[in-house]
Amino acid sequence: MADAPRIMTDADALAARIVADTGGDIRLALPLGLGKPVTLLNALTRAACEDPSIHLSIFTALTLERPSPGSDIEKRFLEPAMDRLFGAYPDILYARMLREGSLPANIELREFFLLAGRWLGVERMQQNYISANYTHARDVLIAQDPNVLIQLLARDGDGYSLSCNTDITADLLQRRAAGQMDFLMAGEINDQLPFMHGPAAEIDSATLQYCLDPPRQFELFSAVRQPVSDDHHAIGAHVAGLVRDGGTLQLGIGKTGDAVAHALILRQKGRFAPLLDDLSPGADARTTGFETGLYAAAEMLVGGLLALFEEGIVKRQVDGAAIHAAFFVEDRDFYARLRDMPPDRRAQIQMRAVSFTNALYGDEAAKRAARRDARFVNSAMKASLLGAVASDVKDDGQVVSGVGGQFNFVEQAFALKGARSILTLPSTRESGGKTVSNIVWELPFATVPHHMRDIVVTEYGVADLRGQPDHEVIARMLAITDARFQEPLLKAAQEAGKISRNFRLGAQSNTPQRLKEWRDAHRADLPDFPFGTDFDRLERKLLPALARLSRARHSPASLARLIAASLFRAAPAHEADAMSRMGFARKARLGEALTARALRGALRLEPARHPDGG
């Protein structure tokens, strides 16, 4: 092995070298998410497209794509702000060709986790998806005998860092060093990546055979923060009351993770107890601050964990680190905060292999001692009354995302002393213009089976299910179900003989209106964007109206109400600017498009809010 990689600036020339070194049979190990070296990856894809004798087999996950707006209203909102919101991230060629149906047969793609909701209905992706726990994906990859590994890298002088993706790469490199695998590695430099420290993240130059230092680096993908709704803030508050000082925390990405982290910060600042008491009077929860602090062991370093680290809540150290994580993909502010952090401070965030973060195997005694009183918090799509949870697959078998590490953390929760798995979900969702329950009697597919049931949290409370008999599980799940759906679910359970015919419902106050009143009373502490956003001031005002318009699009009666509001309600001060931002006339005029008229109505129905979206 050479002492230093061959540095190249031309991606197509480097792709040609890889083709020559492998004889054109490329079995590619490609990191998930942000770690994809898109410039080099697209060059390899082009080479295989141009030469059918090349066989390119790709094993990866979480192919990042900027959204493709579908409706006219989505295009009007997103297209003018696409680069600002999502970064000028380039198209990944194989993904575009896969959607177009033009990916040639000599390029094979296998993914074990999909960007949520993006590949529904795309047959080739759905058929080639591999369902695997995150910790098992490494072994699935090894079985395919990869001969090439390519990855995006950070650099500091002559040193390189795996940065955002130690997850599987660290284990592969360790096996290669031990003579158990043989593959060439090529990196691509991107100086926007923060240089992450630690023995699993930092690699020496001899690890690489090739390195692409392109004349123009691409902008990193930015994951836009979504507004935190009433129900997610309520879920966050319920979960925050379950976290023990001195314990261990794992959080997922998205609105729930933001809401939990924000509630924990309110708890640290002494503003949490009255908020939780108004939401759930008499709840058995912890509301005091954190003296010892938390240690984070998570597959994903998310913005909420970084905020907790910056606030001094995540501070309990294990082997010199307050956070151990395996990958990250977040917004541009997150990357900048990591880059700008003093090196000694950033060194307390160590990137490790997913086999370390998601499993107890290997140095198990030390992991058990470190991960005391763990709370593993993950989101779900649906739950059954008996406590099973679906998080990755729709009822028709279409894969929404993937299992990822969720089941890994459920297993850890049962294996560790004092640990709990907390699965969260809003109790309802909008589907086809109707409100439907996310808590159902039965599930066609389960990510977490009912015998692994632990804690389930909705906006209406906490259902502690571990060790409970079925009738009590059903009663506790009904108690966190939206009131509109409790009766039919209870009837189904009674007809199945799983709960007494004499059982009576008690939680009739589980309504969106009560949640709205709760949040209105605490609005100053429950903003839409607790950790900031790339949406500008006007876009933040537009978002609630656009959500209302989206909900109404399937219902003629709802659309009629919006149009009526545009005629009989006063226009807010920002309406003209909002309509202009969306490409419509600033002032209402006779005969304007119904979509424009409905949007005016939606803007007029939204209550006035603080400019920060709170």
VOGU-3710 file (C-alpha; in Angstrom, 3 decimals, decimal comma):
1> madaprimtd> 0,000/0,000/0,000  1,341/3,434/-0,917  2,326/5,870/1,812  0,071/8,582/0,397  -2,941/8,613/-1,915  -2,675/9,657/-5,516  -4,246/13,122/-5,559  -6,323/13,864/-8,662  -8,460/16,825/-9,679  -10,403/15,259/-12,553
11> adalaariva> -13,259/13,017/-11,416  -13,644/11,249/-14,753  -9,935/10,442/-14,833  -10,154/9,022/-11,315  -13,215/6,976/-12,274  -11,238/5,568/-15,203  -8,440/4,559/-12,819  -10,924/2,733/-10,582  -12,391/0,936/-13,600  -8,912/-0,134/-14,678
21> dtggdirlal> -7,895/-1,283/-11,200  -11,035/-3,430/-10,827  -11,220/-4,736/-14,380  -14,604/-3,035/-14,716  -16,336/-5,168/-12,068  -17,023/-2,591/-9,351  -18,721/-3,700/-6,152  -19,111/-0,322/-4,494  -19,474/0,345/-0,784  -21,049/3,793/-0,608
31> plglgkpvtl> -21,807/5,610/2,671  -25,344/6,609/3,477  -26,522/10,208/3,527  -24,044/13,069/3,503  -20,938/10,903/3,091  -21,511/10,275/-0,611  -18,715/11,845/-2,741  -21,158/13,011/-5,390  -18,602/14,305/-7,912  -16,718/11,011/-7,990
41> lnaltraace> -19,872/8,913/-7,687  -21,452/10,585/-10,702  -18,239/10,075/-12,682  -18,325/6,329/-11,928  -22,008/6,218/-12,900  -21,292/8,004/-16,185  -18,474/5,589/-16,954  -20,804/2,613/-16,461  -23,523/4,245/-18,560  -21,083/4,835/-21,422
51> dpsihlsift> -19,550/1,355/-21,299  -22,007/-1,566/-20,872  -19,100/-3,928/-20,172  -18,609/-2,208/-16,804  -20,664/-3,699/-14,001  -21,375/-1,263/-11,160  -23,092/-2,702/-8,096  -23,858/-0,121/-5,378  -24,761/-0,849/-1,758  -25,827/2,214/0,207
61> altlerpspg> -28,689/3,941/2,007  -30,330/7,337/2,379  -29,687/8,816/-1,048  -30,165/12,541/-0,489  -32,216/14,524/-2,987  -33,591/17,994/-3,010  -37,405/17,875/-3,218  -39,181/17,793/-6,557  -42,235/20,031/-6,123  -45,348/18,388/-7,485
71> sdiekrflep> -48,233/20,825/-7,388  -48,226/24,372/-8,720  -48,398/25,784/-5,202  -45,371/23,705/-4,109  -43,374/24,958/-7,084  -44,272/28,563/-6,326  -43,109/28,206/-2,744  -40,002/26,043/-3,110  -38,362/26,811/-6,426  -37,365/30,447/-5,692
81> amdrlfgayp> -35,724/29,338/-2,420  -34,406/25,880/-3,325  -30,673/26,631/-3,017  -31,121/28,646/0,170  -33,239/25,989/1,846  -31,570/22,757/0,703  -28,150/23,892/-0,447  -26,970/23,850/-4,056  -26,554/20,099/-3,694  -26,003/18,341/-7,032
91> dilyarmlre> -28,262/15,636/-8,409  -27,022/12,129/-7,750  -27,030/10,712/-11,254  -28,158/7,170/-10,435  -31,136/8,535/-8,481  -32,274/10,784/-11,313  -31,914/7,971/-13,846  -33,750/5,567/-11,582  -36,703/7,950/-11,370  -36,657/8,455/-15,133
101> gslpanielr> -36,492/4,711/-15,737  -33,233/5,124/-17,674  -30,723/3,491/-15,310  -29,022/0,775/-17,400  -29,076/-2,873/-16,376  -25,317/-2,947/-15,742  -25,832/-0,617/-12,751  -27,420/-2,290/-9,735  -28,525/-0,407/-6,630  -29,347/-1,825/-3,203
111> effllagrwl> -30,435/0,437/-0,331  -31,270/-0,510/3,251  -32,779/2,855/4,259  -34,653/5,316/2,046  -35,124/9,062/2,287  -38,540/9,158/3,951  -41,404/8,997/1,484  -39,266/9,801/-1,557  -39,307/6,387/-3,236  -42,950/5,411/-2,878
121> gvermqqnyi> -44,186/3,962/-6,157  -40,735/3,704/-7,775  -40,797/0,005/-8,603  -37,113/-0,685/-9,156  -36,170/0,913/-5,834  -39,017/-0,754/-3,954  -38,103/-4,152/-5,380  -34,394/-3,826/-4,587  -34,758/-2,429/-1,065  -33,055/-4,593/1,577
131> sanythardv> -34,713/-4,646/4,994  -31,993/-4,802/7,641  -31,161/-3,399/11,037  -28,442/-0,766/10,790  -25,956/-2,987/12,635  -26,697/-5,873/10,260  -26,305/-3,768/7,099  -22,533/-3,996/7,502  -22,686/-7,790/7,298  -25,012/-7,652/4,292
141> liaqdpnvli> -22,432/-5,439/2,602  -19,489/-7,658/3,556  -21,305/-10,659/2,049  -21,272/-8,820/-1,290  -17,450/-8,659/-1,157  -16,988/-4,954/-1,983  -13,795/-4,077/-3,825  -14,166/-0,278/-3,803  -15,090/2,156/-1,030  -15,549/5,837/-1,829
151> qllardgdgy> -16,361/8,547/0,692  -16,554/12,304/1,209  -13,800/13,471/3,562  -12,830/16,467/5,676  -9,200/17,466/5,853  -6,956/19,318/8,254  -3,471/19,839/6,870  -2,229/16,391/5,856  -4,884/14,622/7,960  -8,265/13,284/6,859
161> slscntdita> -11,491/12,652/8,751  -14,443/10,417/7,893  -16,420/13,253/9,490  -20,135/12,636/8,908  -19,915/8,887/8,247  -17,901/6,624/10,495  -20,962/4,377/10,716  -19,962/1,382/8,572  -16,736/2,685/7,038  -14,821/2,513/10,333
171> dllqrraagq> -15,525/-1,208/10,663  -14,644/-1,909/7,040  -11,294/-0,151/7,396  -10,569/-2,041/10,587  -11,256/-5,342/8,845  -9,075/-4,376/5,911  -6,227/-3,474/8,270  -6,596/-6,913/9,869  -6,384/-8,636/6,468  -10,033/-9,734/6,551
181> mdflmagein> -11,089/-7,605/3,556  -9,416/-6,245/0,450  -10,705/-3,139/-1,282  -9,352/0,137/-2,608  -10,515/3,393/-1,049  -10,955/6,712/-2,790  -11,918/9,918/-1,058  -13,300/13,241/-2,211  -12,414/16,379/-0,280  -15,093/18,809/0,860
191> dqlpfmhgpa> -13,925/21,611/3,107  -17,457/22,392/4,298  -17,373/19,147/6,280  -16,309/19,632/9,907  -13,160/17,749/10,831  -14,365/15,286/13,480  -11,863/13,769/15,875  -11,441/10,369/17,471  -9,748/7,090/16,584  -12,630/5,909/14,388
201> aeidsatlqy> -12,984/9,196/12,499  -9,402/10,239/11,791  -7,517/8,320/9,112  -3,973/8,677/7,858  -3,071/9,245/4,239  -1,957/5,620/3,771  -5,589/4,532/4,186  -6,455/6,055/0,805  -5,320/4,878/-2,590  -6,848/7,842/-4,405
211> cldpprqfel> -8,167/11,240/-3,382  -10,193/13,645/-5,494  -9,491/17,297/-4,760  -11,910/18,855/-7,244  -11,412/22,397/-8,515  -15,010/23,118/-7,488  -16,471/21,539/-4,374  -20,225/20,990/-4,182  -22,387/22,542/-1,500  -23,491/20,137/1,213
221> fsavrqpvsd> -27,090/19,002/1,452  -29,061/20,999/4,001  -31,973/19,319/5,789  -34,580/22,020/6,369  -36,065/22,226/9,846  -39,828/21,876/9,842  -42,116/23,875/12,153  -42,864/22,105/15,426  -46,628/21,692/15,734  -48,866/21,592/18,800
231> dhhaigahva> -48,820/17,811/18,922  -45,041/17,519/18,567  -44,447/20,108/21,302  -46,769/18,091/23,546  -44,927/14,863/22,711  -41,636/16,606/23,458  -42,879/17,722/26,857  -44,101/14,228/27,788  -40,783/12,670/26,763  -38,674/15,301/28,553
241> glvrdggtlq> -40,306/14,315/31,819  -39,026/10,744/31,409  -35,319/11,618/31,146  -33,139/11,083/34,221  -30,259/13,330/35,202  -26,994/11,415/34,854  -28,545/9,131/32,258  -28,043/8,425/28,570  -29,973/9,870/25,632  -30,551/8,984/21,986
251> lgigktgdav> -32,717/11,195/19,767  -33,848/10,997/16,166  -33,996/13,755/13,578  -37,019/15,905/12,847  -39,798/17,687/14,674  -39,996/15,242/17,562  -36,259/15,388/18,239  -36,356/19,197/18,158  -39,354/19,257/20,494  -37,755/16,884/23,023
261> ahalilrqkg> -34,465/18,787/23,042  -36,277/22,111/23,435  -38,348/20,783/26,336  -35,184/19,510/28,050  -33,671/22,987/27,714  -36,815/24,505/29,267  -36,439/21,966/32,070  -32,841/23,077/32,639  -33,954/26,724/32,739  -36,694/26,059/35,309
271> rfapllddls> -39,580/26,799/32,924  -40,744/23,225/32,364  -42,824/22,241/35,415  -45,825/24,576/34,881  -45,885/23,755/31,178  -46,036/19,994/31,823  -48,496/20,362/34,697  -50,932/22,231/32,450  -50,544/19,576/29,766  -50,769/16,531/32,036
281> pgadarttgf> -51,848/17,398/35,599  -50,332/15,092/38,178  -47,969/13,399/35,699  -45,282/11,253/37,319  -42,375/13,046/35,696  -39,038/14,677/36,402  -39,051/18,451/36,055  -35,827/19,612/37,708  -32,653/20,561/35,844  -29,511/18,590/35,124
291> etglyaaaem> -26,521/18,670/37,461  -24,604/15,557/36,434  -25,835/15,932/32,868  -26,497/13,432/30,118  -24,279/11,287/27,913  -25,463/10,751/24,326  -24,938/7,477/22,477  -26,771/7,772/19,167  -26,422/6,500/15,643  -27,226/9,989/14,388
301> lvggllalfe> -25,819/13,250/15,675  -28,881/15,479/15,300  -29,388/19,173/15,843  -31,246/18,588/19,099  -28,290/16,722/20,619  -25,890/19,433/19,479  -28,104/22,080/21,109  -28,177/20,085/24,363  -24,382/19,832/24,223  -24,062/23,571/23,693
311> egivkrqvdg> -26,441/24,224/26,610  -24,350/22,073/28,940  -27,081/19,454/29,419  -25,265/16,748/27,479  -21,962/16,843/29,349  -21,408/13,536/31,158  -18,309/12,099/29,527  -17,436/8,546/28,576  -13,859/8,014/27,382  -13,452/11,757/26,926
321> aaihaaffve> -16,637/12,239/24,908  -20,049/13,603/25,872  -21,472/12,370/22,552  -20,733/9,239/20,579  -22,484/9,112/17,203  -22,104/7,308/13,891  -23,331/9,732/11,209  -24,954/13,097/10,653  -26,860/15,032/8,029  -28,393/18,317/9,125
331> drdfyarlrd> -28,762/21,952/8,060  -25,975/24,341/7,071  -26,077/26,079/10,453  -25,330/22,751/12,141  -22,270/22,149/9,940  -21,008/25,689/10,584  -21,403/25,346/14,357  -19,329/22,171/14,312  -16,667/23,705/12,058  -16,410/26,839/14,186
341> mppdrraqiq> -16,326/25,001/17,506  -12,935/25,088/19,280  -11,097/21,817/18,489  -10,890/20,736/22,141  -14,633/21,263/22,499  -15,413/19,510/19,205  -13,242/16,597/20,336  -15,887/15,841/22,986  -18,146/14,784/20,083  -16,615/11,565/18,794
351> mravsftnal> -17,800/9,748/15,708  -17,753/5,969/16,072  -18,864/2,909/14,135  -22,562/2,104/14,247  -21,571/-1,269/15,699  -20,433/0,745/18,735  -23,385/3,138/19,086  -26,209/0,737/18,256  -25,099/-2,473/19,933  -23,658/-3,789/23,176
361> ygdeaakraa> -21,398/-6,365/21,494  -17,709/-5,734/22,052  -16,487/-4,325/25,376  -19,982/-4,976/26,684  -19,184/-4,362/30,352  -17,918/-0,848/29,610  -20,912/-0,040/27,426  -23,335/-1,231/30,093  -21,629/0,927/32,709  -21,676/3,975/30,424
371> rrdarfvnsa> -25,252/3,689/29,130  -27,004/3,903/32,461  -30,650/4,997/32,676  -30,794/5,232/28,894  -33,734/6,785/27,063  -33,879/5,827/23,392  -36,351/8,150/21,656  -37,527/7,316/18,127  -40,486/8,173/15,919  -43,111/5,827/14,542
381> mkasllgava> -45,879/6,048/11,954  -48,567/3,845/13,497  -49,118/1,729/16,599  -51,529/-1,064/17,434  -53,634/-1,212/20,589  -51,455/-4,133/21,673  -48,293/-2,045/21,432  -46,744/-3,105/18,120  -45,299/-0,244/16,076  -44,851/0,397/12,345
391> sdvkddgqvv> -42,126/2,884/11,443  -40,950/1,969/7,957  -43,602/0,324/5,777  -47,115/1,299/4,672  -50,020/-1,122/4,914  -49,564/-2,053/1,228  -45,897/-2,996/1,715  -44,438/0,149/0,132  -41,276/1,136/2,011  -41,391/4,675/3,374
401> sgvggqfnfv> -37,919/4,743/4,949  -36,409/1,727/6,670  -35,801/-0,013/9,961  -32,477/1,743/10,441  -31,360/1,622/14,047  -34,769/1,749/15,694  -34,946/-1,923/16,596  -31,292/-1,832/17,733  -32,236/0,739/20,361  -35,346/-1,179/21,399
411> eqafalkgar> -33,137/-4,216/22,001  -30,699/-2,141/24,034  -33,538/-0,769/26,150  -34,460/-4,293/27,227  -30,856/-5,348/27,733  -29,649/-2,398/29,830  -30,502/-1,789/33,462  -32,826/1,187/33,885  -33,156/1,778/30,136  -36,381/2,469/28,245
421> siltlpstre> -37,382/2,573/24,599  -39,689/5,527/23,904  -41,541/5,379/20,597  -43,417/8,551/19,688  -46,139/9,374/17,196  -48,925/11,926/16,760  -52,214/10,209/17,488  -53,729/11,252/14,117  -52,752/12,241/10,582  -54,464/13,701/7,533
431> sggktvsniv> -55,086/11,217/4,738  -57,122/11,989/1,627  -58,672/15,034/3,270  -59,767/13,105/6,343  -58,374/12,814/9,839  -57,477/9,197/10,637  -56,046/7,565/13,736  -52,426/6,483/13,918  -53,420/4,090/16,677  -55,195/1,108/15,154
441> welpfatvph> -56,397/-2,307/16,225  -53,980/-4,246/14,023  -50,969/-3,655/11,770  -50,111/-5,586/8,570  -46,389/-4,910/9,188  -44,572/-4,192/12,431  -41,111/-2,676/12,832  -41,263/-3,364/16,572  -43,415/-6,382/17,508  -45,840/-6,223/20,396
451> hmrdivvtey> -43,718/-8,476/22,597  -41,058/-5,712/22,573  -43,527/-3,014/23,640  -42,157/-0,523/26,131  -43,205/3,147/26,222  -45,409/4,784/23,578  -45,972/8,548/23,654  -48,513/10,642/21,759  -49,493/14,253/22,297  -52,057/13,002/24,824
461> gvadlrgqpd> -49,697/11,248/27,188  -47,387/8,379/28,055  -48,378/4,712/27,815  -45,976/2,574/29,846  -46,569/-0,892/28,413  -43,598/-2,960/29,557  -44,593/-6,029/31,519  -48,315/-5,245/31,388  -51,066/-7,756/30,531  -52,854/-7,246/27,229
471> heviarmlai> -56,021/-5,734/28,712  -53,973/-3,110/30,566  -51,884/-2,367/27,443  -55,104/-1,732/25,514  -56,464/0,532/28,256  -53,237/2,557/28,368  -53,077/2,897/24,588  -56,699/4,069/24,490  -55,811/6,714/27,072  -53,356/8,333/24,615
481> tdarfqepll> -55,658/8,001/21,582  -57,558/10,928/20,075  -61,051/11,015/21,598  -62,699/10,755/18,174  -61,308/7,248/17,674  -61,458/5,728/21,141  -64,937/4,174/20,904  -64,440/2,170/17,672  -61,029/0,961/18,856  -62,445/-0,116/22,206
491> kaaqeagkis> -65,240/-1,961/20,408  -62,715/-3,847/18,243  -60,750/-4,897/21,318  -63,906/-6,006/23,117  -65,127/-8,006/20,131  -61,747/-9,764/20,079  -62,197/-10,625/23,747  -59,071/-8,707/24,760  -60,651/-6,265/27,208  -63,678/-6,419/29,463
501> rnfrlgaqsn> -67,102/-5,504/28,093  -67,502/-3,396/31,222  -64,445/-1,217/30,515  -65,273/2,472/30,311  -63,275/5,194/28,603  -61,931/8,014/30,702  -59,757/10,278/28,499  -62,452/12,277/26,698  -60,362/15,477/26,748  -57,929/14,144/24,126
511> tpqrlkewrd> -58,773/16,800/21,546  -56,766/19,102/19,257  -58,627/22,067/20,741  -57,322/21,326/24,235  -53,795/21,068/22,842  -54,204/24,385/21,036  -55,357/26,060/24,238  -52,393/24,593/26,113  -49,902/25,826/23,550  -51,548/29,249/23,303
521> ahradlpdfp> -51,126/29,613/27,069  -47,397/28,833/26,754  -46,738/30,277/23,296  -43,646/32,216/24,384  -41,963/28,965/25,432  -43,175/26,868/22,481  -42,043/28,510/19,213  -42,488/27,000/15,784  -38,729/26,848/15,249  -36,968/26,399/18,600
531> fgtdfdrler> -33,564/25,997/16,926  -33,938/28,428/14,056  -34,731/27,910/10,393  -33,598/28,762/6,875  -37,136/29,919/6,037  -37,212/33,711/5,915  -39,662/35,887/7,838  -42,293/35,920/5,097  -41,990/32,189/4,411  -42,579/31,486/8,099
541> kllpalarls> -45,838/33,406/7,824  -46,787/31,467/4,709  -46,166/27,979/6,089  -49,297/27,658/8,298  -51,513/28,969/5,501  -49,964/26,566/2,992  -50,517/23,688/5,422  -54,160/24,703/5,768  -54,527/24,903/1,998  -52,915/21,473/1,598
551> rarhspasla> -55,346/19,922/4,085  -58,290/21,477/2,270  -57,375/20,375/-1,246  -59,256/17,054/-1,006  -62,453/18,615/0,340  -64,714/20,900/-1,757  -66,370/22,104/1,440  -63,033/23,059/2,995  -61,944/24,875/-0,161  -65,267/26,713/-0,206
561> rliaaslfra> -64,614/27,893/3,373  -61,220/29,255/2,353  -62,700/31,122/-0,590  -65,425/32,517/1,663  -62,758/33,693/4,116  -60,999/35,521/1,267  -64,209/37,476/0,647  -65,421/38,204/4,141  -62,333/38,320/6,379  -59,906/41,191/6,651
571> apaheadams> -56,524/40,801/4,981  -53,521/40,586/7,314  -50,776/43,175/6,849  -48,442/40,648/5,198  -50,951/39,293/2,660  -49,791/41,391/-0,303  -46,130/40,462/0,215  -47,048/36,808/0,763  -49,077/36,642/-2,436  -46,254/38,331/-4,348
581> rmgfarkarl> -43,748/35,833/-2,916  -45,946/33,060/-4,303  -46,082/34,696/-7,747  -49,694/35,893/-7,478  -51,065/39,428/-7,754  -50,547/41,454/-4,590  -54,176/42,586/-4,512  -57,255/40,437/-5,004  -58,948/40,907/-8,330  -62,043/39,634/-10,032
591> gealtaralr> -61,529/36,308/-11,727  -58,195/35,415/-10,113  -57,303/31,710/-9,987  -59,135/29,670/-7,359  -55,804/28,546/-5,911  -54,813/32,171/-5,326  -58,206/32,958/-3,846  -58,025/29,926/-1,523  -54,524/30,937/-0,404  -55,803/34,399/0,494
601> galrleparh> -58,489/32,750/2,582  -55,943/30,535/4,315  -53,780/33,569/5,132  -56,813/35,376/6,568  -57,792/32,432/8,772  -54,373/32,136/10,398  -54,049/33,900/13,748  -51,454/36,653/14,099  -48,140/35,304/15,381  -44,839/36,626/16,551
611> pdgg> -42,485/37,133/13,575  -40,217/34,302/14,765  -43,090/31,903/14,138  -43,806/31,404/17,829
//
